[in-house]
């Protein structure tokens, strides 16, 4: 089966890339191959459904650029395709005095990124936004919204098919063979021959890159994010989204409250090292993948640097009391029996050999391949902007 472009990965970044390529180049013969029997089965389908504003990200970084551009593209796409979303806004709240300078840094970064409508909310004003929340000071971000990203993926897939692209589910890339002018992607069912490969494999993007002959200086380390839901009768405790002031040295935001597009309220996540790349449950273990993570020099350095934080995350994983206490920093009324266990997600976090947890997106371009090797949050918000970038790269190869 011969194609101009084959994309590995049917999550939101892969589908947005396919959509953007075909929208600007309808003559291309394109295929998306996905190992699961549905689209958006992993990171995309397991996230909180937040439309991010771009407030956290370093000005000029790929995250900042793509989040802010992707935000506008996402809203336009949803408006055109009648996909519901709600720009409900969020509060980033400082609950301890030492967090106040960090909150100020976030505010300044938001202004630098063009978010001119953000504003400080003083202690006596917080109840106007979240009546049940406590805090010393907050930043209100009116741009933040909520959405169902699986629904976005389904619509992207419909457009890809409508424009002549082919989507193959239940097709796992098992081998990649490079020839002089083409690349072959082997699955159990068939061989795809393509002029250009686009790797959007998420949790397995480094594995796909290795199959394609790349010598990797990063490895994906999986971190499971575990969630609870507020019981329906306690949803009134949270009006919209409540976020902590994040640790600038750690690429996870900490536990928070998220109202979801279906009306539910999610609480979490923690960030627990997962023993399997698709390890959504505590009992999920893949010994080969576990050993790959444990023997990676970069992960060993991360574990040495963040062992106290890691122990705290594992403790919250196994102690509902500890998890509840973390949430009560913001909503003191929350009780253990208000929380119902919810579905977990797994974040594909790229880690370099020196122990750096990559904070920015990472995309590398080769003569016959484009590899997206780090695309954590806000990749879903940024997906159409990333897709536009990939489409521009693809055109240069033809």
PyMOL commands that set and color helices and strands:
alter all, ss='L'
color gray80, all
select helices_A, chain A and resi 12-24+44-46+62-81+97-112+123-129+149-162+202-211+232-237+287-294+297-305+307-318+320-328+336-338+379-396
alter helices_A, ss='H'
color red, helices_A
select strands_A, chain A and resi 2-8+30-33+50-51+85-86+90-94+119-122+137-141+145-147+166-168+175-178+183-186+191-199+218-225+227-230+241-244+256-259+265-268+272-273+339-341+345-352+362-366+369-374
alter strands_A, ss='S'
color yellow, strands_A
deselect
rebuild
show_as cartoon
